[in-house]
Amino acid sequence: MSNARSSVLELPIAIGSAMILAIACGAGVAACSSDDASGGTVDSGAGGAADDAPSLGSDPNVNGGDDAGTGEDAASSGDAAPAQDASGGGSDGAADMGTDASVQTPHFCAARDAFTFCSDFDEADPLASDAGATAAWDEVLNAGTLTISDARAVSAPGSLSLAVPIAGADGRLTKSFNQAIQQVSYEFSMYIESQPKAGNAGSLITDLQFTNDDAYGFRVLIFSKADGSYDRATLEHNGAGGDINPITLNAGAWNHIKMTVAFSSSGAANKASLQAYVNDALTPVVDKSYDAPAAKAPMGRVRLGKVFAFGDSQEYKLNFDNVVLKLQ
C-alpha cells in the first residue's frame, strides 16, 4: 500500500515539472534547445537574419562571405560610398569645393598647371619681398600706396589695390628673371576705377624689360583726359624702332592683358616677335616683329603698379590680380 501511494503522488509532480519546463521554454527557446537545435535554429534562423542586418547598417564596407555580393548588400555599399569619398577622397574634393567655394576652391595660382612665377594676391604674404621665392616679389616699392583689398577680385578673396594720392610717389612690384630666355608669356588682370583725376597725364602701369638698362621691352600706359576721366591706353615698344599701339581697355571693369614675346635669330638678324591679347580677343590686337639685341633675352624683369608717372600729378586707383609669368 505504501508503494502504491507513492506512485500516485509522483505522477502529478512529474506532470507539473513538465508544464513548468514548457513555460520556461516558451520564454526562452535557446535555453531549452539541445545542441542540435541550437545549431540549426540560431545560426540558420533568427541568428542568420540578425547577422545580415548589422553588416548593412553599421559598416557597409565590411561584408561577410557570399552574402556581400547580393543586390541588397551592394546597394547599401553604394549608398555609403559617396559620403565617405566626399569627406576625404581626393577625386571628390571638387564636390566639396562646390558646396563652399570660398573655403574649398583652390586659389588661382594653385589651379594652374605650369608657370615660372604666379601671384594671385591670395597667398599668405602677397606683398612679401624675399629675393625670388615662389609667389613673392623681388621688390615692393610701397610708398603707402599698395595694399591687399577684398573689395574686388577676379579670383576671390583679394587683389592688389593701388591708391595713389595726388602728387603721390610711385608704388610698384618688381619680379626679376636673370636668365637667358627664348620666350616669355606675361599676363595679368587690371581694374580701372573710374574717378576724377587732376589734369591730363599718364602712367606706366606695367613694364616688361629684357635688358639691364631698361632699353628694350614692352609696356602698357594709361592716360586721363583734361577733365579727369579715363581716356585711353597704349602698348609701347621701347627699343630701336619702337612704336606705340593703341589698345582698348574699359574703365570701371576688369581687363585682361597678355603679352608673349619670342626671340629668334636668322643669320645676323635677331628678332623679337610680340603678340598681345586684350580681354576676350581670340586674335592678337598687336602682332609685330622687332629687331632685337640678341637671339635670346639675356635677362629681364617685370614691374606692375604705378611704375612711372608723367605729366601733371594725379590720383590713381587701380586693382591688379592673377599675375602669371612663364619663361622658356
C-alpha angles and dihedrals in degrees: 000000000000092000092050092050091052094053092050092052095047094055096068090044091054092048091049092051091052091052092050090050091049091052091049091050091052090057095048119014095183092059092059101039122106122234091268094048095049091050093050101037103039100040101040099029127037092353092056093053091047091052092057096049099059092046090057100040107033104037118004091183093063108074126177122224123302092340089075089073096057120112092247094054093043092053091049092049091049092051093052097046100073093054090051094048094045092057098052114351116119095220092050093051087096090062090054091048090055093057095054111012094173090064106027107031110102117241119262094258093046090056095052120098104216138004141139094221131005133174123177092168090239095098121110096268107009095173094052118126110205104151103263112335116147113278093011129106124234093221131025110188099184111163087180092294107098122076139148112253133189092196091099138356141164089221113025144273104028149001137190111273120205113193112170118181122217109291089009121154125254117281118194149146123228131200118184128201110191100189140095109265135185097197140010132193117198126179141161143156124243133190117206109206110214108229139129118288127192107247142329107312145127141220135207103233100178134015126190109191132181103188134063094240096052090244100126127044149077129274142178123226133187127203136198129215124245090260090058100254125124111276117176148321134228138192110217136191112214103197140083106321090008119174143191123245121191113225129187118242127168125232117224092025143078116269126193120212125186128180127185120189122188123188123209142163131220112181108307093342120097117196139189117203117205126198119177128188126193125199112316098347112137093196123052116267087207120035113165143138124223137186109263133206092231143008087247128030105252095207140329151166143215127225129195135188127032091349095166132345128203136183122029119358111263144172119258130195115178137150127210130195143171103019113189128182122183121184127194 
